[in-house]
Amino acid sequence: MAASISDIRLLLKVKKLPRCAEPRRVFITGGTGYLGSSLIPVLLERGHHVRGLVRPTSKGNLPGGCEVVTGEALDARTYQHFVRPSDTMIHLVGVAHPSPSKAAEFRSVDFVSAREAVKAAAATAVPHFIYLSVAHPAPVMKAYTSVRAECETMIRKQGLNATILRPWYVLGPGHKWPYALLPVYKVAEVLPFIRQGAIRLGLVTLEQMVMALVQAVESPVQGLKVVDVPAIRAAQDSLAREVTLQSA
């Protein structure tokens, strides 16, 4: 898979960071998607071993250097025996370009794939589960946020050690129209009566999101940790500090 210009720029930035002292073994679902295809090369660059789940027809869609596992994200029985020896599992499967018209797909794809991923993580006792959720509550996209909130509840009930990331909209290639809203956000984030909601539902970039996922991989948790929009935006600086401390 050819790297995009934005992916190359991100990799150049990552090369300047101190290397992770403890490489992880990562199992990822949704590795061929919008986030996964940018995340995997960064994880590999940082010395992590990555195993990606794909359907048999999509074997060639994972970035080079990633170990390929074939299975069906909607059925844990087809892949859970491949999860170990990974110590980290990332679930990124979801309907592309979410919109209110896709409520049925959120239930049949986002919910079912997360349910199966949680099953696989619990059955194999993966030490750290990372889930891409969405910022909530929100005044729009209620079907989408409801499904993601239900998935978070499943993670809690299973008692997984988990990091849950809650972006709202991730700006990047093919996802640029909300840039026009940035001036509105700037104003909203300083108005006291809507500031909290504007920050919680703020926009993040693809680069910020990838670095937040990398930070989650390299900072395993005991219990449950929620990463909100401000923390996602600050992830690159936080990651650099954490890695420096680990290396000291």
C-alpha positions in Angstrom: 0.0 0.0 0.0 1.5 3.4 -1.0 1.9 5.9 1.7 0.1 9.3 1.3 1.9 12.6 1.6 0.3 13.2 5.1 1.5 9.7 6.2 5.0 10.4 5.1 5.0 13.7 7.0 3.7 12.0 10.1 6.4 9.3 9.8 9.1 12.0 9.6 7.8 13.6 12.8 7.7 10.2 14.5 11.3 9.5 13.6 12.4 12.5 15.7 10.8 11.2 18.8 12.7 9.0 21.3 12.1 5.3 20.7 9.7 3.3 22.9 11.7 1.4 25.5 9.2 -1.5 25.6 7.9 -2.5 22.2 4.4 -4.0 22.2 2.8 -6.8 20.3 -0.4 -5.3 18.8 -3.4 -7.0 17.3 -5.6 -4.5 15.3 -9.0 -4.8 13.8 -9.9 -2.1 11.2 -6.3 -1.8 10.0 -7.2 -1.0 6.4 -9.5 1.9 7.3 -9.0 5.7 7.6 -7.2 5.6 10.9 -5.7 2.1 10.8 -3.9 2.6 7.5 -2.1 5.6 9.0 -1.5 4.1 12.4 0.1 0.8 11.5 3.2 2.3 9.8 3.8 4.6 12.8 3.5 1.6 15.2 6.0 -0.3 13.0 8.3 2.6 12.9 8.3 2.8 16.7 9.4 -0.8 16.9 6.1 -2.5 17.7 5.0 -5.8 16.2 1.6 -5.4 14.5 -0.8 -8.2 13.5 -3.8 -7.0 11.4 -7.1 -8.7 10.9 -8.5 -8.6 7.3 -10.9 -10.5 5.2 -9.2 -12.9 2.8 -9.9 -10.6 -0.2 -8.1 -7.7 1.5 -4.8 -9.3 2.4 -2.9 -6.8 0.2 -4.4 -3.7 1.8 -2.4 -3.8 5.0 0.8 -1.7 5.1 4.1 -3.6 4.5 5.7 -5.0 7.7 2.3 -5.8 9.3 1.6 -9.5 9.9 -1.7 -10.5 8.2 -4.4 -12.5 9.9 -7.6 -13.4 7.9 -10.9 -13.5 9.6 -14.3 -11.8 10.0 -14.5 -8.8 12.4 -18.2 -9.6 13.0 -17.4 -13.1 14.3 -14.8 -13.5 17.1 -14.6 -17.2 16.5 -12.9 -16.6 13.2 -9.9 -14.7 14.7 -9.7 -14.9 18.5 -7.2 -17.7 18.3 -4.8 -15.3 16.5 -5.0 -12.6 19.1 -2.2 -13.9 21.4 0.7 -13.5 21.9 -0.4 -9.8 21.5 -0.4 -7.8 24.7 -2.5 -5.0 23.2 -5.7 -5.2 21.1 -7.0 -2.1 19.2 -10.5 -2.1 17.8 -11.0 0.5 15.0 -13.8 -1.2 12.9 -16.7 1.1 12.1 -18.9 2.4 9.3 -17.0 4.9 7.0 -18.2 8.5 6.9 -20.8 8.2 9.7 -24.1 10.1 9.1 -27.6 10.0 10.6 -28.7 7.9 7.6 -26.5 5.0 8.7 -28.2 4.1 12.0 -28.9 0.5 10.9 -25.2 0.1 9.9 -24.0 1.4 13.2 -25.9 -1.4 14.9 -25.0 -4.2 12.4 -21.3 -3.2 12.0 -20.0 -0.9 14.8 -21.9 -2.6 17.6 -21.5 -6.2 16.4 -17.8 -5.9 15.6 -17.1 -4.2 19.0 -19.1 -6.9 20.8 -17.0 -9.6 19.1 -13.7 -7.8 19.8 -14.6 -7.5 23.5 -15.4 -11.2 23.5 -12.1 -12.0 21.9 -10.2 -9.8 24.3 -11.9 -11.3 27.3 -11.5 -14.9 26.1 -7.7 -14.4 25.5 -7.1 -12.2 28.5 -5.4 -9.5 26.5 -3.7 -7.2 29.0 -4.7 -3.9 27.3 -7.7 -3.2 25.1 -8.0 0.0 23.1 -11.3 1.2 21.8 -12.1 4.0 19.4 -15.4 5.5 20.7 -16.9 9.0 20.1 -17.4 12.1 22.2 -20.7 12.0 24.0 -23.3 13.2 24.9 -23.9 15.1 21.7 -26.9 17.0 20.2 -26.6 15.2 16.9 -25.7 11.7 15.6 -27.6 10.1 18.4 -27.7 6.6 16.9 -23.9 6.7 16.4 -23.1 8.0 19.9 -25.6 5.6 21.5 -24.0 2.5 19.9 -20.5 3.7 20.9 -21.7 4.3 24.5 -23.2 0.8 24.6 -19.9 -0.6 23.5 -18.1 1.3 26.3 -20.5 -0.3 28.7 -19.7 -3.8 27.4 -16.0 -3.0 28.0 -16.7 -2.0 31.6 -18.9 -5.0 32.3 -16.1 -7.4 31.1 -13.7 -5.7 33.4 -11.1 -5.2 30.7 -8.0 -3.1 31.2 -8.9 -0.6 28.6 -8.2 2.8 27.1 -11.2 4.5 25.4 -10.6 7.3 23.0 -13.4 9.8 22.4 -12.8 12.1 19.4 -15.7 13.8 17.6 -14.6 14.4 14.0 -11.1 13.5 12.7 -9.9 15.9 10.0 -7.7 14.5 7.3 -7.6 13.5 3.6 -11.2 13.1 2.4 -12.5 14.5 5.7 -11.9 18.2 5.3 -15.3 19.9 5.1 -15.5 20.7 8.9 -12.4 23.0 8.5 -14.9 25.6 7.6 -16.3 25.3 11.1 -13.0 26.1 12.9 -13.8 29.8 13.3 -17.1 28.9 14.9 -15.3 26.5 17.3 -12.8 29.2 18.3 -15.7 31.5 19.3 -17.7 28.7 21.0 -14.7 27.6 23.1 -14.5 31.0 24.8 -18.2 31.5 25.5 -18.8 30.3 29.1 -22.3 28.8 28.5 -21.2 26.5 25.6 -17.5 26.2 26.2 -17.5 22.8 27.8 -19.6 21.2 25.0 -17.5 22.9 22.3 -14.3 21.5 23.7 -15.8 18.0 24.3 -17.0 17.9 20.7 -14.0 19.6 19.2 -12.2 18.7 16.0 -9.0 16.8 16.0 -6.6 16.0 13.1 -5.7 12.6 11.8 -2.1 13.2 13.0 -3.3 14.0 16.5 -5.6 10.9 16.5 -2.7 8.6 15.4 -0.4 9.9 18.0 -3.1 9.5 20.7 -3.5 5.9 19.7 0.3 5.4 19.8 0.4 6.9 23.2 -2.3 4.5 24.3 -0.4 1.5 23.0 2.8 2.7 24.8 1.0 3.5 28.1 -1.0 0.4 29.1 -3.4 0.9 31.9 -4.8 -1.0 34.8 -8.6 -0.4 35.0 -10.1 2.0 32.5 -8.9 5.3 31.1 -10.9 7.7 28.9 -9.0 10.0 26.5 -11.1 13.0 25.5 -10.5 15.7 22.8 -8.1 17.9 24.8 -6.0 14.8 25.7 -6.0 13.7 22.0 -4.8 17.1 20.9 -2.0 17.0 23.5 -0.9 13.4 22.8 2.2 14.1 20.8 3.8 16.2 23.5 2.7 13.9 26.2 4.1 10.9 24.3 7.5 12.6 23.9 7.6 13.3 27.7 6.6 9.8 28.6 9.1 8.1 26.3 11.9 10.4 27.6 11.1 9.4 31.2 11.0 5.7 30.3 14.4 6.0 28.7 16.0 8.0 31.5 
